Amino acid sequence: MALPRLSHAQAGAPPKPDRIVVNASGGSMTSNLRRFYFSEYERQHGIRVVDTSPVDFGKLRAMVASGNPEWTVTEIGGQDAMRATELNLLEPIDTAVVDLTGFPAIARQSHIYVGATSSTALGYRTDVFPDGTHPKGWAEFWDVRRFPGARSLRNHPVDNLEFALLADGVAMDKIYPIDMDRAFRKLDQIRPHIAVWWSTGAQPAQMLVDREVVLASGWNGRFFELTRRGAPVNTDFTGGSLKSSAWGIPRGTRNAYWGQQLFRTMTNPRLQAAYAAELSYAGLNPETINFVPEDIRPLLPAAPDNLAKQFWMDLAWWTENGARAQERWNRWMLQR
C-alpha cells in the first residue's frame, strides 16, 4: 500500500516544513483519515500532519482575510465548497501534482479536491424482501401495495424532493431545476405511509434493525455498518443521491505545495480502497474499485454499477433555492 518516495530534488519542491495543519470534521472520521492517508503522507514525506477541528467556513474566511492562514488544508462542508471558490478563498488544485486523469467530471474541479463519496439511498430489511424482491428505486418505494410495510424518510427537503420526482417518473438527468409543486404533490401520496420522519443519521438504520420500519431512506454508511455486522439490512442504490466530501487549500497558506502533496496521497487507489472497505466512502479514482474486496464492492456508492444508477445532488440549485424549499417543507409538515 506504500507509495513510492519522491526525492526532494526530483520533485523540485520548496523546503519541507516540519508539519502541516489539516482541519477536518474530527472524531472517527479524522481517525480514519489518519489511519489511511495521513500516516502514509508522513511516511512518504517526513512531514507531520497535525489535525484540527471542527470545519468552520467563517474561520476560513477570516484566515484568508488575515493573509496568514494557519491551516494548510481544510475540509469544507456541503454548499460552502461553491462559496469558497466563488469568494476566492482557495488555492487552485495543481494538476501537475494531483493527477486527476480519468476521474469523473465532478472530481475535476478547479479549486476543490473531491474526497470520499457518499449517498442517501434506500435501505431495506432482507428478511422482509428476500432474494432481490425489495423495491428498486423510489417509484417502487412509493408503491405501498406491491411493497407493503412501514417506511421512513428524512424530515428535510434535501433528497426528498428529488426522490419524489423520480417516483413520479422524472428522469435522473431532468431532476434539476426541481419542480417543487410536482414534488410536493407526489410527497402527498406517500405521507400517510411514513411511520417516522427521521432527523439523525442513526435513526433509519436503528429503525430497520428494530423492525420499526422495513424500508427507509438513509446514509449508505449507516446501512453498510449493519450489513457488515450481519444484520438483515441491505442497500439499493437505484436513484440514490450522491454527495462528496470537499477539501481545499486556503489561499495564501505558507505550505500550499505540501497541501497539494497530501491531495496526491489521497488520490492513491490502494489507499482509497482501504478507506472504502472500512467506511464505505470511496474516492473517485477509477482504479480504486480494483483494490476493494469483491464482497464489499456492491455496498459502495462509487462502485461503477452503483454510480450509474444515481445522480449527483446539485449544490448550485440548493444554494439558490434551499431556504425557499425549507420554508415550504416546514409548512407542509405542519399540515394535517
GIKASUL-V351640 format. One record per pair of residues at least 4 apart in sequence whose ideal C-beta (glycine too) atoms are under 6 Angstrom apart, sorted by sequence separation. I is the first residue (numbers start at 1). GAP is how many residues later the second one is. D is the distance in Angstrom with one decimal. If there is no record, write none. Layout:
BEGIN
[[I:GAP:D] [I:GAP:D]]
END
This chain:
BEGIN
[[6:4:5.7] [25:4:4.7] [26:4:5.2] [33:4:5.3] [34:4:4.2] [41:4:6.0] [76:4:5.1] [80:4:5.9] [83:4:5.8] [103:4:4.0] [129:4:4.8] [136:4:5.7] [143:4:5.6] [157:4:5.3] [159:4:5.9] [166:4:6.0] [170:4:5.3] [202:4:5.7] [218:4:5.5] [220:4:5.9] [292:4:5.2] [315:4:6.0] [317:4:5.7] [318:4:4.6] [321:4:5.5] [6:5:4.5] [8:5:5.8] [33:5:5.9] [64:5:6.0] [76:5:4.7] [84:5:4.5] [93:5:5.5] [95:5:6.0] [103:5:5.6] [124:5:5.3] [129:5:3.5] [135:5:3.5] [165:5:4.0] [170:5:5.9] [198:5:3.8] [207:5:4.1] [218:5:5.9] [226:5:4.0] [283:5:5.7] [292:5:5.3] [301:5:5.5] [302:5:6.0] [24:6:4.7] [63:6:3.9] [84:6:5.4] [135:6:4.8] [198:6:5.0] [207:6:4.7] [227:6:5.9] [276:6:3.6] [282:6:5.7] [297:6:4.9] [42:7:5.9] [107:7:4.1] [140:7:6.0] [153:7:5.7] [226:7:4.2] [227:7:5.6] [249:7:5.2] [76:8:5.5] [100:8:5.0] [208:8:5.8] [124:10:4.4] [165:10:5.5] [223:10:5.8] [249:10:4.2] [38:11:4.1] [272:11:3.6] [135:12:4.8] [204:12:3.8] [223:12:4.5] [162:13:5.2] [272:13:5.5] [60:14:6.0] [204:14:3.6] [289:14:5.7] [220:15:5.6] [273:15:5.1] [277:15:5.9] [269:16:4.5] [272:16:4.2] [276:16:5.8] [161:17:5.2] [205:17:3.9] [92:18:5.7] [165:18:5.3] [168:18:4.5] [195:18:5.5] [201:18:4.9] [267:18:5.5] [269:18:4.0] [273:18:3.5] [282:18:4.8] [92:19:5.4] [164:19:4.2] [167:19:5.6] [269:19:4.2] [273:19:4.6] [277:19:5.2] [280:19:5.9] [55:20:5.0] [93:20:5.9] [280:20:5.8] [282:20:3.8] [30:21:5.3] [90:21:4.2] [201:21:5.6] [205:21:5.7] [270:21:5.1] [55:22:5.1] [161:22:4.2] [164:22:4.0] [209:22:5.7] [269:22:5.7] [57:23:4.4] [164:23:4.9] [276:24:5.7] [64:25:4.9] [138:25:4.4] [142:25:4.3] [208:25:5.0] [85:26:4.6] [20:27:5.9] [22:27:5.6] [24:27:5.8] [26:27:3.1] [26:28:5.6] [138:28:4.5] [139:28:4.9] [19:29:4.3] [20:29:6.0] [21:29:5.0] [22:29:5.2] [23:29:4.9] [24:29:5.8] [60:29:5.9] [138:29:4.1] [25:30:5.7] [16:31:5.7] [19:31:5.2] [81:31:5.1] [5:39:5.7] [120:39:4.6] [3:41:5.4] [153:41:5.5] [151:42:5.5] [155:42:3.8] [151:43:5.5] [152:44:4.6] [154:44:5.4] [155:44:5.1] [150:45:4.0] [152:46:5.4] [23:48:4.6] [142:48:5.3] [21:49:5.9] [144:49:5.0] [21:50:5.2] [25:50:6.0] [21:51:5.2] [22:51:4.7] [23:51:4.0] [24:51:4.7] [20:52:3.8] [152:52:5.3] [152:55:5.7] [224:56:3.8] [221:59:4.9] [220:60:5.9] [152:61:4.6] [151:62:5.7] [150:63:4.4] [154:63:5.9] [151:64:4.7] [152:64:4.0] [153:64:5.1] [149:65:3.6] [242:68:5.0] [237:69:4.2] [240:70:4.0] [242:70:4.8] [243:70:5.6] [238:71:4.8] [237:72:5.1] [241:72:5.1] [166:73:4.7] [237:73:5.7] [224:75:5.3] [162:79:5.9] [220:81:5.4] [159:82:4.7] [125:83:5.8] [123:85:5.7] [128:86:4.6] [125:89:4.8] [124:91:5.2] [123:93:5.0] [123:95:4.9] [120:97:5.8] [121:99:5.0] [123:100:4.4] [136:100:5.6] [119:101:4.6] [137:101:3.7] [138:101:4.9] [136:102:4.8] [137:102:4.5] [127:105:4.4] [126:106:4.6] [125:107:5.4] [126:108:5.2] [123:112:5.6] [121:114:5.1] [122:114:4.5] [121:116:5.0] [121:119:3.9] [119:121:4.1] [120:121:4.4] [119:123:5.2] [118:125:5.4] [117:127:4.9] [116:129:5.1] [114:130:4.7] [115:130:3.9] [115:132:5.6] [112:134:5.0] [113:134:4.4] [112:136:5.8] [176:138:4.4] [172:139:4.4] [177:140:6.0] [176:141:5.0] [113:150:4.5] [90:158:4.0] [91:158:4.2] [91:160:5.5] [90:161:5.7] [89:162:5.7] [98:162:5.8] [97:163:4.3] [118:163:5.3] [84:164:5.8] [81:165:3.8] [91:165:5.0] [98:165:4.6] [116:165:3.6] [117:165:5.9] [94:166:4.7] [98:166:5.2] [97:167:5.4] [116:167:5.7] [157:168:4.3] [157:169:5.9] [76:170:4.5] [75:172:5.6] [76:172:5.5] [157:172:4.1] [73:176:5.7] [107:177:4.3] [71:179:5.5] [104:180:5.7] [69:181:3.8] [72:181:5.5] [103:181:5.3] [119:182:3.7] [69:183:5.9] [72:183:4.9] [69:184:4.4] [102:184:4.9] [117:184:5.5] [67:185:5.6] [117:185:4.5] [64:186:5.5] [73:186:4.5] [63:187:5.7] [64:187:5.1] [72:187:4.5] [73:189:5.7] [106:206:5.6] [41:221:5.4] [41:224:4.6] [40:225:5.7] [37:228:5.8] [37:229:5.2] [82:233:5.6] [20:235:5.4] [36:235:5.4] [79:236:5.2] [82:237:6.0] [17:238:5.0] [20:238:5.3] [36:238:5.3] [36:239:4.4] [79:240:4.8] [14:243:5.3] [3:265:5.8] [1:269:4.9]]
END
